[in-house]
């Protein structure tokens, strides 16, 4: 969930110098619910002396926030995680509620974004009854939970390498009483080749480098299947690079849908292409 920061700037008026108020972030993310939440915010270097005051204002805006984290740099490492600076200490494992289901997660241990919840619902509503779905780079399994709740797939297989992601995914399936989804702990490059030509739908939700696994995703499809391919695109032409990658790997494939999921960085969007393989 994104919190608007108009009131954040108002709260910081008189604390942050007037000439720096425009540097105060325009939004921040809250993951969690009434039982406890963690706020994640990006603070530019110019506001370094005021970071604890900003964190205090963020916590005051949402009474459920127990911890405030400052995002430092981009995603990196084997599990593609953000680094965080703790500005207000508190529990970072939370129970996040969206669309009537629950996601248990610790964002310091496995990637999760509440900002993708609208996209999760959109994908779930496209899943046909009886479909077999392969979900790669599944993290804590939020798309699997959404699909199981809002569609009637025959089976969902969700693959994740991060042991914390796998642990939380198993827990999330249990929490939401999901019976038709299976969590697999393993490397996509090793696991996916075992599933060739078995699925009606494949999700590649990782926008950073998932294009390398696009040929493998196509191999896992039955004829007439769909891949949901995620990528990053520049504001001026967000879909062109992703579309070119699809064309190079599968000339006979057809792009059925192009969707901007959300902003990712200044001038950069996370996008989704729904690709049909005949």
C-alpha positions in Angstrom: 0.0 0.0 0.0 1.3 3.4 -0.9 0.8 6.3 1.5 0.6 9.8 -0.1 3.1 12.2 1.4 1.4 15.5 1.0 0.6 15.3 4.7 4.2 14.1 5.3 5.5 17.4 4.0 3.0 19.2 6.1 4.2 17.4 9.2 7.8 18.2 8.4 7.2 21.9 7.8 9.3 23.7 10.3 11.6 20.7 10.8 13.0 20.4 7.3 14.2 23.7 5.9 11.8 25.2 3.3 14.3 24.9 0.5 14.5 21.1 1.1 10.9 20.3 1.6 10.5 19.6 -2.1 13.0 16.8 -1.6 10.7 15.0 0.9 9.5 11.8 -0.8 6.1 11.9 -2.6 5.1 8.5 -1.3 6.2 5.6 0.9 5.1 2.0 1.1 3.4 0.3 4.0 3.4 -3.5 4.2 1.3 -5.1 6.9 -2.1 -4.6 8.6 -3.7 -3.6 11.9 -1.7 -6.3 13.7 1.5 -4.4 12.7 3.1 -2.9 9.7 6.5 -1.8 8.4 7.0 1.4 6.4 9.6 1.6 3.6 10.7 4.9 2.3 13.4 6.3 0.1 15.2 9.4 1.5 17.6 11.4 -0.7 21.1 12.3 0.6 20.2 15.9 1.0 17.8 14.9 3.8 20.3 12.8 5.7 20.3 15.1 8.8 16.5 14.8 9.0 16.0 11.1 8.3 14.9 10.2 11.9 12.5 13.1 11.9 11.1 11.9 8.6 10.7 8.3 10.0 8.9 9.6 13.1 6.5 11.5 10.9 5.9 8.4 8.8 5.1 6.4 11.9 2.7 9.1 13.2 0.8 9.0 9.9 -0.1 5.3 10.3 -0.7 4.0 13.8 -0.1 0.4 12.7 3.5 1.1 11.7 5.9 -0.5 14.1 9.2 -0.2 12.1 10.4 2.3 9.5 13.1 1.2 7.0 15.0 3.4 4.5 15.7 1.8 1.2 19.4 2.0 0.2 20.3 1.4 -3.4 18.7 -1.1 -5.9 18.0 -4.8 -5.7 21.1 -6.9 -5.6 22.6 -10.3 -4.6 21.5 -13.8 -5.4 18.0 -13.2 -4.1 17.6 -9.7 -5.6 16.9 -8.0 -2.3 17.0 -4.3 -1.3 19.3 -3.2 1.4 17.7 -1.2 4.2 18.7 1.2 7.0 16.6 0.9 10.1 15.3 4.3 11.2 12.8 3.0 13.7 13.4 -0.4 15.1 10.5 -2.9 15.4 9.3 -6.2 14.0 9.7 -6.6 10.2 7.8 -9.8 9.9 4.2 -8.8 9.1 0.9 -10.1 8.0 -0.2 -8.1 5.0 -3.9 -8.2 3.9 -5.0 -7.4 0.3 -8.2 -8.4 -1.5 -9.4 -10.5 1.4 -6.3 -12.8 1.6 -3.2 -12.7 3.8 0.5 -12.6 2.9 3.0 -13.2 5.7 6.4 -11.7 4.8 9.6 -10.1 6.1 10.7 -7.6 3.4 14.2 -7.6 4.7 14.5 -11.3 3.9 12.5 -11.7 0.7 11.2 -9.3 -1.9 7.6 -8.3 -1.7 5.8 -5.2 -3.0 2.3 -4.3 -1.9 2.2 -2.0 -5.0 1.7 -5.0 -7.2 -1.6 -6.0 -5.7 -3.7 -4.6 -8.5 -1.7 -6.5 -11.0 -2.1 -9.7 -9.0 -5.8 -9.3 -9.1 -5.8 -8.6 -12.9 -3.7 -11.7 -13.6 -5.9 -13.9 -11.4 -9.0 -12.9 -13.3 -7.4 -14.0 -16.5 -6.8 -17.6 -15.4 -9.3 -20.0 -16.9 -11.0 -22.8 -15.0 -8.9 -26.0 -14.9 -5.7 -24.3 -16.1 -2.3 -25.5 -15.0 -0.1 -22.6 -13.9 3.7 -22.4 -13.5 4.8 -19.5 -11.4 8.6 -18.8 -11.6 10.5 -16.6 -9.2 7.5 -16.8 -6.9 8.9 -15.2 -3.7 6.4 -15.6 -0.9 3.7 -16.7 -3.5 1.3 -13.7 -3.7 0.2 -14.3 -7.3 -0.4 -17.9 -6.5 -2.6 -17.0 -3.5 -4.5 -14.5 -5.7 -5.1 -17.0 -8.5 -6.2 -19.7 -6.1 -8.7 -17.3 -4.4 -10.1 -15.6 -7.5 -9.9 -18.3 -10.2 -10.3 -22.1 -10.4 -7.0 -23.4 -11.7 -6.4 -27.2 -11.7 -3.0 -26.7 -10.2 -0.3 -24.0 -9.5 3.3 -24.9 -9.2 5.4 -22.0 -7.6 9.2 -22.1 -7.7 11.5 -20.0 -5.5 15.2 -20.3 -4.7 15.3 -18.0 -1.6 14.8 -20.3 1.5 12.9 -17.5 3.3 10.7 -17.0 0.3 9.9 -20.7 0.2 9.2 -20.8 3.9 6.8 -17.9 3.8 5.2 -19.2 0.6 4.4 -22.5 2.3 3.0 -20.6 5.3 0.9 -18.4 3.0 -0.7 -21.4 1.3 -1.6 -22.7 4.8 -2.9 -19.4 6.1 -5.2 -19.0 3.1 -6.2 -22.7 3.0 -5.0 -23.2 -0.5 -5.1 -26.8 -1.6 -4.3 -26.6 -5.3 -0.9 -24.9 -5.1 2.5 -26.5 -4.6 5.6 -24.7 -3.4 8.9 -25.8 -4.9 12.3 -24.8 -3.3 14.8 -24.7 -6.2 16.5 -22.9 -9.0 14.3 -22.0 -11.9 17.0 -23.0 -14.4 17.1 -26.5 -12.9 13.4 -27.0 -12.0 11.6 -25.5 -15.0 13.2 -27.9 -17.6 11.4 -30.8 -15.8 8.1 -29.2 -16.7 8.3 -28.9 -20.5 4.9 -28.7 -22.3 2.9 -29.2 -19.2 1.3 -25.8 -18.5 -1.4 -23.5 -19.8 0.1 -20.4 -18.2 3.5 -19.3 -17.0 4.3 -16.3 -14.8 7.7 -14.6 -15.0 7.1 -11.8 -12.5 10.7 -10.8 -11.9 11.4 -7.7 -14.0 15.2 -7.9 -13.5 16.7 -10.5 -15.8 13.6 -12.7 -16.3 14.0 -12.2 -20.0 16.9 -14.8 -19.9 14.3 -17.4 -18.9 11.7 -16.5 -21.5 12.7 -19.4 -23.9 12.4 -21.8 -21.0 9.0 -20.4 -20.1 7.8 -20.9 -23.7 9.1 -24.5 -23.5 6.9 -25.2 -20.4 3.7 -24.2 -22.3 1.3 -26.4 -24.1 0.2 -25.0 -27.5 -2.2 -22.2 -27.0 -0.7 -21.2 -23.6 0.1 -17.7 -22.2 3.3 -16.3 -20.6 3.0 -13.2 -18.4 6.4 -11.6 -19.0 7.6 -8.7 -16.8 10.3 -6.3 -17.8 11.4 -2.7 -17.2 10.7 0.0 -19.8 11.6 3.7 -20.2 8.8 6.2 -19.8 9.0 7.4 -23.4 8.4 3.9 -24.8 7.8 1.4 -22.0 7.0 -1.7 -24.1 9.4 -1.6 -27.0 12.3 -3.4 -25.4 10.1 -6.2 -23.9 8.3 -6.6 -27.2 11.5 -7.0 -29.1 12.8 -9.6 -26.6 9.5 -11.6 -27.2 9.8 -11.3 -30.9 13.5 -12.5 -30.9 12.7 -15.6 -28.8 9.3 -16.5 -30.3 8.6 -14.9 -33.7 5.3 -16.9 -34.0 4.0 -15.6 -30.6 1.4 -12.9 -30.3 1.3 -10.1 -27.6 -2.3 -10.1 -26.4 -2.0 -7.4 -23.8 0.5 -4.6 -22.7 0.2 -3.2 -19.2 2.1 -0.7 -17.1 2.2 -2.3 -13.7 3.6 0.6 -11.8 6.5 3.1 -11.7 9.8 1.4 -10.7 12.3 4.3 -10.7 12.3 7.9 -12.0 11.4 7.6 -15.7 11.2 3.8 -15.5 8.1 1.5 -15.4 7.6 -2.1 -14.5 5.6 -3.5 -17.4 3.8 -6.7 -18.2 3.2 -8.4 -21.6 0.7 -11.2 -21.9 2.2 -13.4 -24.7 0.2 -16.1 -26.5 2.1 -19.1 -28.0 0.1 -20.8 -30.8 
